[in-house]
Amino acid sequence: MLADIEEFYRLDRLPHIWCPGCGNGIVLACLVKAIKELKYDQDKTVVVSGIGCSSRASAYLDFNTLHTTHGRALAFATGIKLAKPELNIFVITGDGDSSAIGGNHLIHAARRNIDLNVVIFNNNIYGMTGGQYSPLTPKVQKATTAPYGTIERPFDLAKLVEAAGATYVARSTAYHTRLTTELIINGAKNKGFSVTEVISQCPVSYGRRNRFNTPAAMLEWQREMAVPVIKARSMAPEELEGKIITGELYRGHAPEYVSEYTKLTQRLKEEAEGV
């Protein structure tokens, strides 16, 4: 492990349980590097996760951590932020955890623009529970529940959360580690709901069924398919078909939920006291 981030891990919980070649460790290291660069106090930093391969990451981190029920990470994180608004809260969630069972929580957390920093580990599959396809599995790709290829269109999660009200939306890949760290930092600095989707690799449940011979081949695919957002703006839709648009995709402004709630409770208190 890199010595400069070792202090942020619970070393007694290692080695991890992820499969060889899994991208979760790469993305987790990017998150930890981002927190270190932000100079956040470990005792004032909270990492909340749901259920899934990526959500096991919270157990390895030496912050205040909460491993919650499937799809409910954002609900728990919302409660923490309302109770302790001074805390820096990161939410780790997977593609199924965030966009399927947790999809309703995702859109309403975005609508509220609550100050949470969400990192979505998108490996396009339910890796932990048997290799079922998720709402983010690309069309025609195979899974245990789609042995002949999926026929459903996947969500464009970035567009979904932007439309729902998020004020910071970004995307990267496990291959582009520096970019991933940079985007997480920028999301943390945003006063509002921030989402960084990171395309990761699952070489066992996804790769073996979809013509990827090695984890390295999956990383090479991420490199080849990634298109920086600035370049994408000058490309035709047909040129972008199947590509991964990376970078800061959206930044907006809206009232932040906890701030508005605090103003409301303060006003009601003053009215009750006759101020």
C-alpha positions in Angstrom: 0.0 0.0 0.0 1.2 3.5 -0.7 2.8 4.9 2.4 1.3 8.4 2.0 -2.3 7.1 2.5 -1.7 4.2 4.8 -2.9 6.2 7.8 -6.4 6.4 6.4 -6.9 2.6 6.4 -7.8 0.1 9.1 -4.9 -2.2 8.4 -6.2 -4.9 10.7 -9.1 -5.3 8.2 -6.8 -6.1 5.3 -6.3 -7.9 3.0 -9.5 -7.0 1.3 -12.1 -9.5 -0.1 -12.2 -8.2 -3.6 -11.4 -10.4 -6.6 -8.0 -10.1 -8.2 -8.1 -7.3 -10.9 -11.2 -5.6 -9.4 -11.2 -1.8 -9.8 -12.7 -1.1 -6.4 -9.3 -0.7 -4.7 -8.1 1.7 -7.4 -11.2 3.9 -7.0 -11.0 3.7 -3.2 -7.4 4.9 -3.3 -8.5 7.9 -5.4 -11.1 8.8 -2.8 -8.6 8.6 0.1 -6.1 10.7 -1.8 -8.8 13.3 -2.4 -9.7 13.4 1.3 -6.0 13.8 2.2 -5.5 16.6 -0.3 -8.6 18.3 1.1 -6.9 18.1 4.5 -10.1 16.9 6.2 -10.0 15.9 9.8 -10.4 12.1 10.0 -12.6 12.5 13.1 -14.9 14.9 11.2 -15.1 12.8 8.0 -17.8 10.2 7.5 -18.0 7.5 4.8 -21.4 5.9 4.3 -21.9 2.9 2.1 -24.8 0.6 1.1 -24.6 -3.0 0.0 -22.4 -4.5 -2.8 -18.8 -5.1 -3.7 -17.9 -1.4 -3.6 -19.8 -0.8 -0.4 -17.5 -3.1 1.5 -14.9 -0.3 1.1 -16.1 1.6 4.2 -14.9 -1.2 6.5 -11.3 -0.7 5.4 -11.3 3.1 6.1 -10.2 4.8 9.3 -12.9 7.4 9.4 -16.3 7.5 11.0 -17.9 4.8 8.8 -21.4 3.4 8.3 -22.2 0.2 6.3 -25.9 0.4 5.8 -28.7 -1.6 4.1 -29.1 -2.1 0.4 -29.9 1.1 -1.5 -30.2 3.2 1.7 -26.8 4.8 2.0 -28.1 8.2 0.9 -31.0 8.0 3.4 -28.6 7.4 6.3 -26.2 10.0 5.0 -29.0 12.6 4.8 -29.8 11.9 8.5 -26.2 12.4 9.5 -25.9 15.6 7.6 -29.0 17.1 9.1 -27.9 16.1 12.6 -24.2 17.1 12.2 -24.0 19.6 9.3 -20.3 20.4 10.1 -19.2 16.8 9.1 -17.7 16.0 5.7 -19.8 13.2 4.3 -18.8 10.9 1.4 -21.2 8.2 0.1 -19.8 5.1 -1.5 -22.3 3.2 -3.7 -22.4 0.9 -6.6 -24.4 1.0 -9.9 -27.1 -1.4 -8.6 -27.1 0.1 -5.1 -27.5 3.6 -6.3 -29.7 3.3 -9.4 -31.9 0.3 -8.8 -33.1 -0.3 -5.2 -31.6 3.1 -4.2 -32.7 5.0 -7.3 -35.5 6.9 -5.5 -33.2 8.0 -2.7 -30.7 9.2 -5.4 -33.1 11.4 -7.3 -34.6 13.0 -4.1 -31.1 13.6 -2.6 -30.3 15.4 -5.8 -33.6 17.3 -5.8 -32.9 18.5 -2.2 -29.3 19.4 -3.2 -28.1 18.2 0.2 -24.4 18.7 0.7 -23.2 15.1 0.2 -20.3 13.8 -1.9 -21.3 10.7 -3.7 -18.8 8.4 -5.5 -20.5 5.8 -7.6 -18.4 2.7 -8.4 -19.9 1.7 -11.7 -18.8 -1.8 -12.8 -21.9 -2.3 -14.9 -23.0 -5.5 -12.9 -24.2 -6.9 -9.6 -20.9 -8.4 -8.9 -21.4 -9.6 -5.3 -24.8 -11.2 -5.6 -24.3 -13.4 -8.7 -23.6 -11.3 -11.7 -27.1 -10.0 -12.5 -27.4 -7.1 -14.9 -28.0 -3.6 -13.4 -29.7 -0.5 -14.6 -26.2 0.6 -15.9 -25.3 -2.6 -17.8 -24.7 -1.6 -21.4 -27.3 -2.9 -23.9 -26.5 -6.3 -25.5 -23.9 -7.1 -22.8 -24.3 -10.4 -21.0 -25.0 -11.2 -17.3 -26.4 -14.2 -15.4 -29.9 -12.7 -15.8 -29.2 -11.8 -19.4 -27.3 -14.8 -20.9 -28.1 -13.7 -24.5 -27.4 -10.0 -23.8 -29.5 -7.2 -22.2 -32.3 -5.7 -24.3 -32.8 -2.7 -21.9 -31.3 0.7 -22.4 -29.1 1.7 -19.4 -29.5 4.9 -17.5 -27.1 7.8 -18.3 -26.6 8.3 -14.6 -24.9 11.7 -15.1 -27.9 13.1 -17.0 -30.3 11.6 -14.5 -28.8 13.2 -11.4 -28.3 16.5 -13.3 -32.0 16.6 -14.2 -33.0 15.7 -10.7 -31.2 18.7 -9.3 -27.5 17.8 -8.4 -25.2 20.8 -8.6 -22.0 18.9 -9.4 -21.8 16.0 -11.8 -18.6 14.3 -13.1 -17.4 11.1 -14.6 -14.1 9.3 -14.7 -12.7 5.7 -14.9 -10.5 3.5 -12.8 -7.8 3.9 -15.5 -7.8 7.7 -15.1 -6.7 7.9 -11.5 -5.5 11.5 -11.4 -8.7 12.7 -13.0 -10.8 10.7 -10.6 -9.1 12.2 -7.6 -9.4 15.7 -9.0 -13.1 15.3 -9.7 -13.8 14.0 -6.2 -12.0 17.0 -4.7 -14.0 19.4 -6.9 -17.2 17.7 -5.8 -16.3 17.9 -2.2 -15.7 21.7 -2.5 -19.2 22.1 -4.1 -21.8 23.3 -1.6 -24.5 20.9 -2.6 -25.2 17.4 -4.0 -22.1 16.2 -5.8 -21.9 13.0 -7.8 -18.8 11.5 -9.4 -19.4 8.3 -11.4 -16.3 6.2 -11.9 -16.4 3.4 -14.5 -14.7 0.5 -12.9 -13.9 -3.1 -13.9 -15.4 -6.4 -12.6 -13.2 -9.0 -14.4 -15.1 -12.0 -12.9 -18.8 -11.4 -13.1 -18.7 -9.0 -16.0 -15.4 -9.4 -17.9 -15.5 -13.1 -18.3 -19.0 -13.0 -19.9 -18.2 -10.0 -22.2 -15.0 -10.9 -24.1 -12.5 -9.3 -21.7 -9.7 -11.8 -21.2 -7.9 -10.0 -18.4 -8.5 -7.1 -16.0 -5.8 -5.2 -17.9 -7.9 -5.5 -21.1 -10.8 -3.9 -19.2 -8.5 -1.0 -18.2 -7.3 -0.6 -21.7 -10.9 -0.5 -22.9 -11.6 2.3 -20.5 -8.6 4.3 -21.8 -9.7 3.8 -25.4 -13.3 4.6 -24.9 -12.9 7.7 -22.7 -13.5 11.0 -24.4 -12.8 14.3 -22.5 -15.9 16.4 -22.2 -14.3 19.3 -24.0 -13.6 17.1 -27.0 -17.0 15.5 -26.8 -18.7 18.8 -27.4 -17.4 19.0 -30.9 -18.3 15.4 -31.8 -21.4 14.1 -33.5 -23.8 11.8 -31.6 -22.9 8.9 -33.7 -19.2 9.4 -32.9 -20.0 9.3 -29.2 -22.0 6.1 -29.4 -20.6 3.8 -26.7 -18.0 6.2 -25.6 -17.4 7.3 -22.0 -17.5 11.1 -21.6 -15.2 12.0 -18.8 -14.5 15.2 -16.8 -16.7 17.7 -15.1 -20.1 17.3 -16.9 -22.2 19.8 -15.0 -21.9 22.5 -12.3 -24.9 24.5 -11.2 -26.3 26.5 -8.3 -29.3 25.9 -6.1 -30.2 26.4 -2.4 -28.6 23.7 -0.2 -31.1 21.7 1.8 -29.4 21.8 5.3 -28.8 25.5 5.0 -32.5 26.1 4.1 -33.7 23.8 6.9 -31.5 25.7 9.4 -32.9 29.0 8.3 -36.4 27.7 8.7 -35.9 26.3 12.2 -34.1 29.5 13.2 -37.0 31.7 12.0 -39.6 29.5 13.7 -37.6 29.7 17.0 -37.4 33.5 16.8 -41.1 33.7 16.1 -41.9 31.4 19.1 -39.7 33.5 21.3 -41.3 36.7 20.1 -38.1 38.1 18.6 
